[in-house]
Amino acid sequence: MRYSEKTLYKKARAIGYSVHKGKVHFLNGNYPVYSDEIGYNVVNDSVVTLVLGCYNNVLDHLWDLDDVESFLKSKYNDLELTL
């Protein structure tokens, strides 16, 4: 099932995560270079860190909505809740 962006934001908040939409960018030298591609980061609000996978050593906002939904489904399953 495909959820809307707004619904995914709410579902994430309900279990202690937040979703952030932004342009994919990478560190080139000492400054960020932005692309026109839009992606998503997910933050674990309890420790205020990005979830591994939505970024790597040089890029962030790597996930699309399907990736966000898959991550949230796995977390809801871990908590024995229904997304």
Secondary structure in CASP SS format (residue, H / E / C, confidence):
PFRMAT SS
TARGET T0000
AUTHOR 0000-0000-0000
METHOD secondary structure of the structure
MODEL  1
M C 1.00
R C 1.00
Y C 1.00
S C 1.00
E H 1.00
K H 1.00
T H 1.00
L H 1.00
Y H 1.00
K H 1.00
K H 1.00
A H 1.00
R H 1.00
A H 1.00
I C 1.00
G C 1.00
Y E 1.00
S E 1.00
V E 1.00
H E 1.00
K E 1.00
G E 1.00
K E 1.00
V E 1.00
H E 1.00
F E 1.00
L E 1.00
N E 1.00
G C 1.00
N C 1.00
Y E 1.00
P E 1.00
V E 1.00
Y E 1.00
S E 1.00
D E 1.00
E E 1.00
I E 1.00
G E 1.00
Y E 1.00
N E 1.00
V E 1.00
V E 1.00
N E 1.00
D C 1.00
S C 1.00
V C 1.00
V C 1.00
T E 1.00
L E 1.00
V C 1.00
L C 1.00
G C 1.00
C C 1.00
Y C 1.00
N C 1.00
N C 1.00
V C 1.00
L E 1.00
D E 1.00
H C 1.00
L C 1.00
W E 1.00
D C 1.00
L H 1.00
D H 1.00
D H 1.00
V H 1.00
E H 1.00
S H 1.00
F H 1.00
L H 1.00
K H 1.00
S H 1.00
K H 1.00
Y H 1.00
N H 1.00
D H 1.00
L C 1.00
E C 1.00
L C 1.00
T C 1.00
L C 1.00
END
